[in-house]
Amino acid sequence: MQRETELVIALSRIPVSAAARDRIDQLLGETVEWDALCDLASRWQVEPTVFGNLRTQFAPAMPPTVLDDIAAREQKSRARAVSRTLLLMRLVSAFEQAGIHVIVLKGPAVAIAAYGDYSRRTFSDVDLLVRKEDLVAAREYLVGRGFTREYAPEMEGALIADQHALELADAIIKVELHWSLLSRHLHFDLDPSDLWAKAHQVECMGAQMSVLAAEHQFLYLCAHGAKHEWMLFRWICDIAQLTRSLSEAEAERVLLLAERYNAKRILSLALRIVRDIYGKEESCFPESAYQPEGDTRALVALVRSRIKSDGAATRELLPPRIARIHPYLGPLAFWIMSRERMRDQVACAARFVFVPAASEAGGSRLHGLLRPARLVARAVRRMAHAS
């Protein structure tokens, strides 16, 4: 692992542990490619923590010009987080005034819970959870405010039925309206009524916003990471931070929720990725939550290879010829291997094979029955082209 990669990983925590501090001092005593470090922190979307820790705790180890650049980068990244949070809070307030209740997912909701400061975590899109019966009204409200749909209007019914977010954007920000946390084909449906019943309000910018209960938020972030193969390093940082901030009672509720929704392996995977990247640290979770190791070893190794090689994985779950059949096959394989129940694994695979995606034209039964044949034909064409 390159020196700059190790530095970014060690500097991405708040606070920096004593062991990490010693290692950072050692690495900063050697030659550091500062442009490479800054570029990596930016691509991994951990600028506020990395640059903030460098400026406040390791300034003497940096040349003055580098320190000035680091301080400017930190200020810029935190200012961006603040400006986007301000836009989000204005939007939340506008929805509430229109009688549409929303729960903020990710973004400042995670920043406050994990980092204690909404400026310490960057985000791009605004993710809002609304009740299903309010979804169309929320979309109409955004359109009335100048947002445009990023999907064809005729697809809206299928998107809602498949539990996909409705994505809209204006010239400044993109908003994703959810009524369910994850898409239907993933077979991971946290009870919406439970989400709303246990949601609570937190203060942000002098106002209040509704956020998920700690156990719902944590398990959702674990599932969201697995859905996307833990591609973004910032998601791993979020879980690492939350394992420090959760109380033992909250961690126990996470364990019970994972048991209830057959997501123990999803939880174990997230915890083991954090341990693999950061080393064994004090955790609010018992050692049993990390087991059994063999169930997730290949997935942890894949995530580690991508991080330590900066995105260029040295291993893959599927052979290249198979992965090229469909762009979703790799993520689907990762997700299926994250599930412990065979019935969930089979259901996810069957839905991919037999049920057309919402974006695909034609929703007839015949269209679904012919989908396996189309996938086989695509596989044959791509394999022939590859050879």
Secondary structure, DSSP 8 states (H G I E B T S, - for coil): --HHHHHHHHHTSSS--HHHHHHHHHHHTS---HHHHHHHHHHTT-HHHHHHHHHHHSGGGS-HHHHHHHHHHHHHHHHHHHHHHHHHHHHHHHHHHTT--EEEESHHHHHHHHHSSGGGS---SEEEEE-GGGHHHHHHHHHHTT-EESS-GGGHHHHHHTT--EEEE-SS-EEEEESSSS-GGG-----HHHHHHH-EEEEETTEEEEE--HHHHHHHHHHHHHHTTT--HHHHHHHHHHHHHS-HHHHHHHHHHHHHTT-HHHHHHHHHHHHHHH-S---SS-GGGG--GGGTHHHHHHHHHHHHTTT--S--SS-HHHHTT-TTHHHHHHHHHH---HHHHHHHHHHHHHS--TTSS--SHHHHHHHHHHHHHHHHHHHHHH-
